[in-house]
């Protein structure tokens, strides 16, 4: 179980059926996307995970992206095994990160392939692992990523260091974040030759609380297909109990030059990360910021990280100011005893005039519950139609 914090009072959300909302302009509708949700209802191999960041391997990330041939989906903790009558069979196993590849941008069942690393004996294993420190047991959970067209199409993925501190669901901490750099010839499994790059992007201040950058990435460049590009890559963090949104930016060509990163302090971009100030709060540990055709930006997230509310704020720039939370969807899975978290948009998999949005589901005792129901732990999808 990840990213659970107590909820604060929020405005009541709308019902889970399709709704009409006015977000300044334009009017939107929100409705289920069962064709996408059903792709992750599986009986063999990969049958449950959280995460699901999407990275177009072309580097172009916009709705109706006809030219993109493949999209890489990133997952963190994943269950592998066989499912019979809704229950995992004995011998199922959890690994810490896996991927899938989507051909094109449709939800046809034949368009998606799931991949996990295999150990020498054929058993499931984890693709990306940190260098182990003596006396510590660490693994990676994956953050957002992108293909950097200015650095030889290198695939960059944020990877959170997870230190296990006990046997309970919440017995872990996130002491830092690395970058995984995958050369262009290895964008697909098994990702041979990837580099691990240590970063200084773990923050813990009185003003922000503690957290890591990598919760979401906006590549606001012409080559990435942004309608109003400014030439920067924006990287976001979610920090502290208030679920604060922090923002950093850097030119794509300088992505590995950490001294050239700048951080938003509420008024201007500054060199010192610890001077960063929250853009807004109540967001989730995984989120998205997407440019809209009218020049504004849609911030999509799970309200307070874990709740029954998918939220959206509209901003005038990648760092706002963002308007009030619009609770665009109430997750019906909450009525089934599941908890929902980490909503985000996937523009590359969206049709023109739409945003495909995912969120994850889990239970507080999922270690035991998933052995009774294999399908409680997987992404669900809705569509925002503008």
DOTINU-628825 format. One record per residue (C-alpha): z, x, y; residue in one letter; residue number from 0. Coordinates in steps of 0.02 Angstrom, whole numbers, m for minus. Layout:
N
PT      pz      px      py  aa    i
PT       Z       X       Y   A  NUM
...
END
This chain:
386
PT      pz      px      py  aa    i
PT       0       0       0   X    0
PT     m45      68     171   X    1
PT      m8      41     354   X    2
PT     124     m95     348   X    3
PT     223    m127     506   X    4
PT     322    m280     563   X    5
PT     215    m406     658   X    6
PT     248    m457     837   X    7
PT     220    m630     907   X    8
PT      36    m667     941   X    9
PT     m63    m820     992   X   10
PT    m101    m936     847   X   11
PT    m270    m903     770   X   12
PT    m404   m1030     732   X   13
PT    m433   m1103     560   X   14
PT    m533   m1003     433   X   15
PT    m684   m1118     438   X   16
PT    m830   m1072     554   X   17
PT    m774   m1082     735   X   18
PT    m851   m1079     908   X   19
PT    m773    m956    1030   X   20
PT    m814    m905    1207   X   21
PT    m782    m722    1244   X   22
PT    m828    m724    1429   X   23
PT   m1011    m733    1374   X   24
PT   m1093    m756    1253   X   25
PT   m1030    m891    1137   X   26
PT   m1003    m833     958   X   27
PT    m981    m910     787   X   28
PT    m886    m832     643   X   29
PT    m918    m877     462   X   30
PT    m891    m805     287   X   31
PT   m1016    m681     216   X   32
PT    m996    m716      28   X   33
PT   m1154    m619     m16   X   34
PT   m1064    m460      40   X   35
PT    m892    m506     m27   X   36
PT    m964    m541    m199   X   37
PT   m1038    m365    m212   X   38
PT    m860    m300    m233   X   39
PT    m805    m424    m366   X   40
PT    m834    m308    m512   X   41
PT    m794    m301    m697   X   42
PT    m831    m120    m742   X   43
PT    m804      50    m663   X   44
PT    m752      31    m480   X   45
PT    m654    m133    m470   X   46
PT    m543    m115    m317   X   47
PT    m510      m7    m164   X   48
PT    m468      m6      19   X   49
PT    m552      82     163   X   50
PT    m738      42     172   X   51
PT    m806     136     319   X   52
PT    m997     131     325   X   53
PT   m1106     278     377   X   54
PT   m1295     261     394   X   55
PT   m1365     424     324   X   56
PT   m1508     416     448   X   57
PT   m1383     438     590   X   58
PT   m1445     276     672   X   59
PT   m1310     143     681   X   60
PT   m1366     m22     755   X   61
PT   m1390    m203     697   X   62
PT   m1559    m235     618   X   63
PT   m1580     m52     575   X   64
PT   m1740     m71     475   X   65
PT   m1773     116     465   X   66
PT   m1611     160     376   X   67
PT   m1639     182     190   X   68
PT   m1462     222     134   X   69
PT   m1285     187     194   X   70
PT   m1135     280     126   X   71
PT    m977     176     102   X   72
PT    m810     269     101   X   73
PT    m659     208       4   X   74
PT    m483     276     m11   X   75
PT    m365     233    m156   X   76
PT    m479     160    m290   X   77
PT    m453      83    m462   X   78
PT    m575     129    m601   X   79
PT    m583      43    m771   X   80
PT    m642    m108    m868   X   81
PT    m594    m287    m826   X   82
PT    m578    m427    m953   X   83
PT    m531    m606    m909   X   84
PT    m483    m550    m735   X   85
PT    m361    m415    m792   X   86
PT    m389    m227    m802   X   87
PT    m393    m162    m979   X   88
PT    m273     m25   m1031   X   89
PT    m323     148    m972   X   90
PT    m375      99    m796   X   91
PT    m342     234    m669   X   92
PT    m319     254    m481   X   93
PT    m404     397    m387   X   94
PT    m384     436    m202   X   95
PT    m562     420    m136   X   96
PT    m731     360    m196   X   97
PT    m896     305    m119   X   98
PT   m1040     184    m139   X   99
PT   m1220     196     m80   X  100
PT   m1313      43     m13   X  101
PT   m1503      47     m17   X  102
PT   m1575     m39     136   X  103
PT   m1462    m160     229   X  104
PT   m1459    m315     121   X  105
PT   m1323    m379       5   X  106
PT   m1433    m391    m150   X  107
PT   m1331    m344    m306   X  108
PT   m1460    m212    m353   X  109
PT   m1445    m126    m185   X  110
PT   m1272     m48    m211   X  111
PT   m1212      91    m325   X  112
PT   m1030     145    m343   X  113
PT    m984     326    m373   X  114
PT    m827     420    m421   X  115
PT    m806     601    m469   X  116
PT    m786     639    m654   X  117
PT    m673     773    m723   X  118
PT    m730     891    m860   X  119
PT    m673     767    m992   X  120
PT    m766     623    m908   X  121
PT    m610     540    m837   X  122
PT    m609     473    m657   X  123
PT    m568     600    m522   X  124
PT    m566     613    m331   X  125
PT    m713     678    m228   X  126
PT    m623     755     m80   X  127
PT    m457     846    m101   X  128
PT    m353     952      19   X  129
PT    m302    1130     m13   X  130
PT    m135    1115     m99   X  131
PT      20    1189     m17   X  132
PT     154    1253    m135   X  133
PT     297    1130    m148   X  134
PT     194     984     m80   X  135
PT      90     851    m164   X  136
PT     m50     796     m48   X  137
PT    m212     698     m59   X  138
PT    m342     631      62   X  139
PT    m366     456     126   X  140
PT    m533     444     217   X  141
PT    m557     393     397   X  142
PT    m720     357     487   X  143
PT    m872     471     487   X  144
PT   m1050     495     551   X  145
PT   m1207     599     528   X  146
PT   m1219     722     672   X  147
PT   m1402     738     719   X  148
PT   m1362     879     840   X  149
PT   m1285     992     706   X  150
PT   m1418     993     571   X  151
PT   m1377     817     512   X  152
PT   m1206     870     448   X  153
PT   m1103     725     382   X  154
PT    m928     728     458   X  155
PT    m785     626     384   X  156
PT    m605     620     445   X  157
PT    m481     646     303   X  158
PT    m296     608     324   X  159
PT    m172     720     235   X  160
PT     m58     607     134   X  161
PT     104     685      75   X  162
PT     191     590     m65   X  163
PT     379     587     m38   X  164
PT     435     475    m182   X  165
PT     382     346    m310   X  166
PT     386     192    m198   X  167
PT     240     106    m112   X  168
PT     294     168      60   X  169
PT     349     341       6   X  170
PT     219     443     100   X  171
PT     184     520     269   X  172
PT      28     576     362   X  173
PT      66     747     435   X  174
PT    m110     790     490   X  175
PT    m297     759     481   X  176
PT    m442     869     428   X  177
PT    m630     855     445   X  178
PT    m743     857     294   X  179
PT    m914     930     336   X  180
PT   m1052     894     211   X  181
PT   m1222     982     230   X  182
PT   m1376     871     243   X  183
PT   m1438     916      69   X  184
PT   m1274     852      m7   X  185
PT   m1250     684      80   X  186
PT   m1245     596     m88   X  187
PT   m1123     620    m232   X  188
PT   m1059     742    m291   X  189
PT   m1056     815    m112   X  190
PT   m1071     995    m167   X  191
PT   m1034    1129     m39   X  192
PT    m928    1026      79   X  193
PT    m811    1115     200   X  194
PT    m633    1068     246   X  195
PT    m595    1099     430   X  196
PT    m416    1092     494   X  197
PT    m397     997     659   X  198
PT    m263     982     793   X  199
PT    m286     794     806   X  200
PT    m116     735     745   X  201
PT     m22     664     894   X  202
PT     161     616     916   X  203
PT     225     582    1092   X  204
PT     347     461    1171   X  205
PT     204     373    1259   X  206
PT      92     353    1107   X  207
PT     197     362     949   X  208
PT     133     456     798   X  209
PT     m39     450     719   X  210
PT    m206     537     687   X  211
PT    m377     526     764   X  212
PT    m516     462     650   X  213
PT    m476     275     643   X  214
PT    m648     235     711   X  215
PT    m801     324     781   X  216
PT    m931     268     908   X  217
PT   m1085     379     921   X  218
PT   m1145     324    1093   X  219
PT   m1307     421    1096   X  220
PT   m1492     382    1108   X  221
PT   m1528     456     937   X  222
PT   m1394     345     859   X  223
PT   m1479     190     931   X  224
PT   m1350     146    1064   X  225
PT   m1425      24    1192   X  226
PT   m1336     110    1338   X  227
PT   m1304     289    1282   X  228
PT   m1197     413    1379   X  229
PT   m1221     554    1253   X  230
PT   m1043     564    1186   X  231
PT    m959     537    1017   X  232
PT    m800     435    1039   X  233
PT    m660     454     913   X  234
PT    m512     334     909   X  235
PT    m334     340     846   X  236
PT    m206     205     806   X  237
PT     m29     264     840   X  238
PT     151     208     836   X  239
PT     234      42     796   X  240
PT     144     m41     941   X  241
PT     m22       5     858   X  242
PT     m87      93    1014   X  243
PT    m272     131    1033   X  244
PT    m308     309    1093   X  245
PT    m480     381    1133   X  246
PT    m559     553    1129   X  247
PT    m739     604    1161   X  248
PT    m851     756    1141   X  249
PT   m1036     797    1146   X  250
PT   m1110     792     969   X  251
PT   m1164     974     978   X  252
PT    m983    1025    1016   X  253
PT    m902     922     878   X  254
PT    m824    1073     790   X  255
PT    m771    1154     956   X  256
PT    m604    1069     974   X  257
PT    m566    1149    1144   X  258
PT    m711    1046    1215   X  259
PT    m638     880    1161   X  260
PT    m569     771    1301   X  261
PT    m440     631    1293   X  262
PT    m425     473    1398   X  263
PT    m264     467    1501   X  264
PT    m294     296    1576   X  265
PT    m386     362    1727   X  266
PT    m492     511    1674   X  267
PT    m538     627    1531   X  268
PT    m417     772    1510   X  269
PT    m409     926    1400   X  270
PT    m231     903    1336   X  271
PT    m217     782    1189   X  272
PT     m33     747    1222   X  273
PT     m79     677    1394   X  274
PT    m178     536    1311   X  275
PT    m121     360    1355   X  276
PT    m151     197    1259   X  277
PT    m309     103    1301   X  278
PT    m231     m55    1227   X  279
PT    m117     m98    1081   X  280
PT     m98    m215     931   X  281
PT    m249    m137     842   X  282
PT    m262     m76     662   X  283
PT    m264      93     576   X  284
PT    m448      66     538   X  285
PT    m558     m16     670   X  286
PT    m727     m10     756   X  287
PT    m800      m3     931   X  288
PT    m980     m65     937   X  289
PT   m1101     m67    1086   X  290
PT   m1172    m239    1125   X  291
PT   m1345    m275    1192   X  292
PT   m1276    m328    1363   X  293
PT   m1196    m157    1393   X  294
PT   m1019    m202    1342   X  295
PT    m922    m150    1188   X  296
PT    m838    m249    1048   X  297
PT    m674    m182     980   X  298
PT    m642    m261     808   X  299
PT    m477    m241     716   X  300
PT    m340    m327     616   X  301
PT    m210    m387     741   X  302
PT     m58    m271     723   X  303
PT    m139    m185     575   X  304
PT     m81    m305     440   X  305
PT     m89    m492     475   X  306
PT    m191    m650     445   X  307
PT    m289    m622     607   X  308
PT    m452    m528     636   X  309
PT    m458    m487     820   X  310
PT    m592    m439     945   X  311
PT    m580    m373    1123   X  312
PT    m730    m353    1238   X  313
PT    m733    m200    1350   X  314
PT    m841    m136    1491   X  315
PT    m846      41    1421   X  316
PT    m795     132    1261   X  317
PT    m621     146    1337   X  318
PT    m616     m26    1418   X  319
PT    m541    m102    1511   X  320
PT    m535    m220    1363   X  321
PT    m506    m406    1384   X  322
PT    m375    m507    1292   X  323
PT    m368    m520    1102   X  324
PT    m484    m654    1035   X  325
PT    m420    m704     864   X  326
PT    m589    m738     787   X  327
PT    m541    m767     606   X  328
PT    m388    m821     507   X  329
PT    m396    m740     336   X  330
PT    m376    m875     202   X  331
PT    m319    m747      73   X  332
PT    m149    m748     157   X  333
PT    m125    m923      84   X  334
PT    m152    m847     m89   X  335
PT     m10    m723     m67   X  336
PT    m119    m577     m15   X  337
PT     m96    m469     139   X  338
PT    m248    m427     246   X  339
PT    m275    m270     348   X  340
PT    m394    m148     435   X  341
PT    m538    m258     494   X  342
PT    m690    m169     564   X  343
PT    m875    m200     601   X  344
PT   m1024    m124     511   X  345
PT   m1170    m131     635   X  346
PT   m1292     m40     523   X  347
PT   m1274    m173     389   X  348
PT   m1288    m315     515   X  349
PT   m1437    m419     564   X  350
PT   m1495    m425     746   X  351
PT   m1376    m533     848   X  352
PT   m1238    m517     717   X  353
PT   m1094    m405     669   X  354
PT   m1041    m393     487   X  355
PT    m851    m371     479   X  356
PT    m743    m320     331   X  357
PT    m557    m327     299   X  358
PT    m453    m273     150   X  359
PT    m330    m369      41   X  360
PT    m178    m313     m57   X  361
PT      m1    m363    m108   X  362
PT     162    m275     m68   X  363
PT     190    m242    m253   X  364
PT       9    m203    m293   X  365
PT      51     m65    m418   X  366
PT     109    m203    m535   X  367
PT       9    m350    m467   X  368
PT    m160    m268    m492   X  369
PT    m123    m251    m678   X  370
PT    m113    m442    m682   X  371
PT    m262    m478    m568   X  372
PT    m398    m347    m548   X  373
PT    m476    m431    m397   X  374
PT    m334    m433    m269   X  375
PT    m379    m263    m197   X  376
PT    m553    m262    m121   X  377
PT    m646    m292      43   X  378
PT    m691    m466     106   X  379
PT    m826    m501     237   X  380
PT    m865    m619     380   X  381
PT   m1007    m623     508   X  382
PT    m993    m634     696   X  383
PT   m1150    m715     765   X  384
PT   m1187    m691     949   X  385
END
